[in-house]
Amino acid sequence: MAPPGPGERPDPAVVQDAAGTFGLLAATVRVELVWLLAQEERDVGTLAELTGQSVATVSHHLGKLRLAGLVSARRDGKRQIYAVDDPHVVDLVRGAVAHHEELRQTPPARRRRRGA
């Protein structure tokens, strides 16, 4: 299905689903996990080390991302290896990070003129 064109409104259920995705990504650690998993598959221990979080915390957040269908896990011996399942979410995260990197480099006076 194509996204709505200019002047058209998206289906309310789709808007609600989109808001749910943004809500899920409202946790800093989840954005970081998606960012890291977009680069390559990783296990929970590696993700914990890279994020500075405990294994339990990372496992909790991966569980939420997995339930939402944003990441998947596969068994590799005794380890679970996680990967991003939704390339659109990767685009959202990369776009948001790029946007905020640009904002940090833009003087506040210029940001106001641009509508940021």
N, C-alpha and C positions, 0 to 999 in steps of 0.2 A: 504494500500500500504506500502510495506517495504521500509525503507530508503536505499539510494544507498550504495552499498558495497565499500570496499577499491578499489581505482582506478576508480570508477565510478563518474560521475558528476550528481548532482541533477538537476531536471528540473529548468530552469531559472525562471519560474513563482513562483516556490516554494521558491527559493532563495530570490526573491523580497518580497514575503510574510514574510519570516523570518526576513529580514531586516526591514520591517515595524513593526514587533513585537519589535525588538530591539530598533527601533526609538521611539516607544510608551513608552518603559520602560526607555528611556533616562532621564526622569524627576525623580528626587529623590523622590518626593512625591508619584509618581505612584508606584515605587518599594516598598515604605513603605506601601502603601495601599494594594497592593497584599500580602505583607508579613502578615499584620494584618488580612486580610480577609482569608488567608490560615489557620489561627488559629481558627477563628470562624466568623459567620455572625455578622455584626454590622450595626448600623444606621449611618447616616452622622454626626450627632452631636457627637457621641462617637468617630468616626474616626477623626473628627476635633480636639477634645480634646486630643486624643492620639498622633496626629502628630504635634500639636501646630499650625495648620493652621486654617484659618477661614472656616466657614461652606461653604461660597461661593466658596472658592478655592478648597476645597475637593469635592464639588458638581461638579465643572467644570472638575476636573480630573476623577472623577467617570464616568461622562458622556462620556468622551473620551474612557475610558476602556470598558464601556458598549457598545458603538457603535462598537468597535472592537471585541465584543463578548468574552472579557476576564472576565468580571464580569456581574452578573445579579442582578436585584432588584425585590423584592416582597413587596407588601403592607401588613403592620401589623397595623391596625387601621389608625392613621394619619401618621405613619412613613413608610419610605422606608427602607427595610433591604437589605443590599448588601452581596453578596457571590461571591467567585471565581468560574467561570464556566469552566476554562481550567486548568486541573491538570498539563499539560506540562509547562504552564507558571509559575506555582508554583515551579516546578522543576528547571526551569531556574533561577528564583529569588533566591531560596534557594542555588542553586549551585554557583551563582555569589557571594552571600554574604559569603558563606563558603570559596570560593576561596580568596576573599579579606581579610577575617579574617586571613587566613593562611599566606597570603603575608605580612600582618602587623606584624606577629610573626616571619617571616623569615628575618635574616639579609640581607641587600642589596647585599653583596658580594655573598652570597649563591643563591640569586634570579637570578643573572646574569648567574651563572653556570647552573642553572636548565632551563634557557631559558624563565624565567618569565619576 
